[in-house]
Every structure is written in C-alpha cells, then in structure tokens.
Amino acid sequence: MTMSTRRRWMARALGLAALPLVLKAKAEPQVVKVRAERFIYTPREFTVKAGQPVVIEFTSVDFVHGFYMPDLNVRSDLVPGKVTRIELNPDKPGVYDFLCDNFCGDGHETMHGRMIAQA
C-alpha cells in the first residue's frame, strides 16, 4: 500500500467515524409566538413536530398569567411586557393541553390551549 493510498484510506475512515456526530447535530427549535390576555391564548392551538425542540415565546399584555402543561410537567408565570421563553421537546406524537393557572378573573376557566405534536 502506497503512502497516498494510506492517507486516502485514513481520511475516509475518519470521515465515516465523524458521520454520527454530524447526524446528531442539534436541530434548530421551532419557535411559536403566543399572546396571553384575559381570557385567551392566541393562537389557542398550534402544531409542532414530535421529537423536535420547540420554543414557545409568550407575551402577556394585561396580567401575570400562568402557563401549565400537565402532560409535560411544565409551568411558568407570564409577566406582562416580558417575553417568556419555554423550551419543550415533545418526544412522541399527541395532544398536549395547557391552561392558565393564575386566576385572572371571571372567564379564567376558558383560558386554555392545545399543542399538537405530529409525527
């Protein structure tokens, strides 16, 4: 085996060894912007891809609303005038309901939404 043949063989071997690292590169998260105000989230429902990272960017306009997604055990306060970023990674397809868990007045019980994770 000549020196140039060895070099080519080594370069190919190293390239193949690095392939799993390249394939596992972190995917860019899907960003979903949600507005929270008495007594609604807008949009109320959105779709994401299961197994991919998601960042929900909440903006509250009138009150310290809450965000609670029981199935993923995620909770946060949504402070007016501040963007609240919540990072999720729904591992499997499904419907994930969320709700406001800070009492915000009459009509509070209607403040809920849904994230749909599709395969």
N, C-alpha and C positions, 0 to 999 in steps of 0.2 A: 504494500500500500504506500503510495507516494505521500509526501507531506501535504500537498494541496488536497488530495483525496481525504486525508485525515481531518484537515481543517473543515472541509465541507461537511463531512460526517458529524463532526463535533458541533458545528453551527446548527445543523438540522436537529440533532439530539437536544441541544439547549433550547431551541425554538419550540420543540414539542413539549419539553418539560415546563415551559412557561405558559403554554396554552391554557391549562386550568385556571391560572391566575388571571388571565385576560378574560376568560369566560365568566368568572365570578366577580368581575368589576361591578361596583355598586351602580345600580340603576338610578337615574335621576327620579326624584319623587314627583308624583302627580300633585299639583297644587290646586286646591279647591278653596275658593273665597266664599265665605258665608257671612251674611249680615244678621245680627241678632237685635231685635227690638220687640217691645211689648206687642204682641204675644205670638211672635212668629220668627222662624228662621227662614232666610231667603238665600239660596233655594232651600226648600223644605226637603228635597230628595235629590241625591246625586249618585252617580255611578263611578266606580273605580275598578281597577283590575286586581283580582286576588293574587297575593304573592308579591305584589309590588308596593314599594313605600308610598305613603300618602302624607301630605301635609295639609291640614285644614287651617286656613287663616281666618280667624273670627274677628269681626269688628262689631262691637256693641255700640249702639248710638244713644241709649237712654237710661241704662240701668246696669248694675252688676248682675248680669245674667249668669246662669251656670250652664255647663255642658257636662252631661253624664252619659256615657255609652256603656251600659252594664255588661254586655257580652264580651267587651274587650277590657273591662275594668279600667276605664279611662275617665278622669274627671278634672275639670278646671273651672276657675272663675273667668268671666269675660268682662273685663273692665272697660267702661266707656272711653273712647278716644285712644285706645291702645289696641294694637293688633296682637292677638293671642294665637300663637302657632302651636298646633297639636300634631305630633308625628305619630303615625299609625302604620302598621303593616298587617292588613288582614290576610292571614295565611291561607284561608280557604274561602271558596265562594259562599255567599249567603247574604242575608239581610240583617243589617245592624242598626237597630233603632237607637235614637238618642233623645234626650229631653233636657229642659231647663230645670235644674234642681235648686234654684234660688227663687223663693216666692216673689213674684213681680207684680202681683195684683190680680183683680178679677179677670179671668181669662188665662191665667197662668197654666192651667191644666191643658190648654190647647197648644202649648209651645213645645213641639216635638218635631223630630225629623227622622230621616232614614238614609243610610248609606248602603248602597247595593254593590257588593263585590262580585264581579263576574269572572268566570274562568277565562 
